[in-house]
Structures are given as C-alpha cells and as structure tokens.
Amino acid sequence: NKQLIQSNLPDGIHFFHVVSVDTQGYLTKQAGHYQVRIGANPGAGVLLGQVVDDQSQPVNGATVQINRGLAEQTTTGTGNYNFNTAIAGTGWEVRVRKAGYQDAVATVNVSDGGSTTRNFVLVPLP
C-alpha cells in the first residue's frame, strides 16, 4: 500500500493520475485515475455536442473523454454525445479521438444546472 499526501488543497475537484513504474523502470500501461472532492458539492450540468469530420459529416464511434478518461462516451451514428450529469466546473479538458483522425481537444466550462454545447471537428490524418 502506498499513500499520496497533499496538503493545503483549495476547495474544488482534484484529479490524480497515478502511473506505477515496475522494477525494470518501465511505466505500466494502465494508470489509476482518482477524483477527490474537497469542500461544497460543485453541482452538475449537461455537456453535449456533435462530432463531425472536415466535410461536416457525423463521426460515429468517436471517443469523447473528460479529463483524460474520468468520464467517457462514444458518439452515436449522428455524431452526438451527451454527458447528462457532468460535474460543474471550469477548465475541463475534453478530448475527442478516433482512429484515422487527429485528436480534437478543447477546454470547456460546465455551469451548475446549465447546459453546455461543444461541437468538434475531426480532421483525417494525412
């Protein structure tokens, strides 16, 4: 068992991505993702949108991640995604990826009780 001790963290939601190193010095392939809430509940909102390609065609089966996989969905046949209980907060990293395309990344703010729409365009790899 290992412990991670952090002191003097401000109120908010903090994320830890923990990667272990084996005895040969290699990083493991799987990271542990942890979410810690300190202080009052920040609330929840909705984050939704559509993912299209550079020809404005919906991209089916793209992976949409909030903060490196702490929340994840796959787009529908119409390219839509909907996190209907996203944690309210500012500065969320939203990444969209699909094989054969360049990743698309944006910083998104989700307001408590509100609805935030963020659409993405995936550009094919050369």
C-alpha positions in Angstrom: 0.0 0.0 0.0 1.2 3.5 -0.9 -0.1 6.8 0.3 -0.3 10.1 -1.5 -0.4 13.1 0.9 -1.3 16.5 -0.4 -1.8 19.4 2.0 -3.4 22.9 1.7 -5.5 22.0 -1.4 -8.2 24.6 -2.1 -11.9 23.7 -2.3 -12.8 22.0 -5.6 -12.4 18.8 -7.5 -8.9 17.5 -7.8 -7.8 14.7 -10.1 -4.9 12.4 -9.7 -3.5 10.2 -12.5 -1.2 7.6 -11.0 1.2 5.6 -13.1 3.4 3.0 -11.5 6.9 2.0 -12.5 7.9 -1.7 -12.5 11.2 -2.9 -11.1 12.9 -2.5 -14.5 11.9 1.2 -14.6 9.2 0.9 -17.2 5.8 2.7 -16.8 2.8 0.5 -16.6 0.3 0.6 -19.4 -2.7 1.4 -17.1 -2.9 4.4 -15.0 -5.1 4.8 -11.9 -7.5 7.7 -12.1 -8.8 9.2 -8.9 -11.2 12.0 -8.2 -11.2 13.8 -4.9 -13.8 16.4 -4.0 -12.9 18.9 -1.3 -15.4 21.4 0.1 -19.0 22.0 -1.0 -20.6 20.0 -3.8 -20.0 21.9 -7.1 -23.2 20.6 -8.6 -23.8 19.2 -12.0 -24.6 20.3 -15.5 -25.0 18.9 -19.0 -22.2 18.7 -21.6 -23.3 17.7 -25.1 -22.4 18.2 -28.7 -21.8 16.7 -32.1 -18.6 15.4 -33.7 -18.2 15.8 -37.5 -15.4 15.4 -40.0 -13.9 18.1 -42.2 -16.7 17.5 -44.7 -19.3 18.2 -41.9 -20.4 14.5 -41.9 -21.2 13.0 -38.5 -18.5 10.8 -37.0 -19.9 7.6 -35.5 -17.9 5.8 -32.8 -15.6 8.6 -31.7 -14.5 8.5 -28.1 -15.2 11.7 -26.1 -13.3 12.0 -22.8 -13.5 14.5 -20.0 -10.1 14.9 -18.2 -8.3 12.0 -19.8 -11.0 9.4 -19.3 -12.5 10.2 -15.9 -15.8 10.3 -17.9 -16.1 8.8 -21.4 -18.7 8.2 -24.1 -18.8 7.1 -27.7 -20.6 9.2 -30.3 -23.8 7.9 -31.9 -24.5 7.4 -35.6 -25.4 11.0 -35.8 -22.1 12.0 -34.2 -23.8 13.2 -31.0 -22.6 12.7 -27.4 -24.3 13.7 -24.1 -22.9 13.8 -20.6 -26.1 14.5 -18.8 -24.6 14.6 -15.4 -21.2 16.2 -16.0 -19.6 17.8 -12.9 -19.9 21.6 -12.9 -16.6 23.4 -13.0 -14.2 25.3 -15.2 -11.3 24.2 -17.2 -12.4 20.7 -18.1 -10.2 19.1 -20.8 -12.5 17.4 -23.4 -10.7 15.2 -25.9 -12.2 13.5 -29.0 -10.4 10.7 -30.7 -11.0 8.1 -33.4 -8.5 6.0 -35.4 -7.6 7.7 -38.6 -8.2 11.2 -37.3 -6.3 13.8 -35.4 -7.4 14.3 -31.8 -9.5 17.4 -31.1 -9.1 19.0 -27.7 -10.9 21.9 -26.0 -11.2 23.4 -22.6 -14.8 23.5 -21.5 -16.7 25.1 -18.6 -19.9 23.4 -17.3 -22.2 25.5 -15.1 -24.2 24.1 -12.3 -27.7 23.3 -13.5 -26.8 24.5 -17.0 -26.3 23.0 -20.4 -23.0 23.5 -22.3 -22.8 22.6 -26.0 -19.3 21.9 -27.5 -19.1 20.6 -31.1 -15.9 19.2 -32.5 -14.4 18.7 -36.0 -12.1 15.7 -36.6 -9.6 16.1 -39.4 -8.4 12.9 -41.1 -4.7 12.0 -40.7 -2.6 12.7 -43.8 
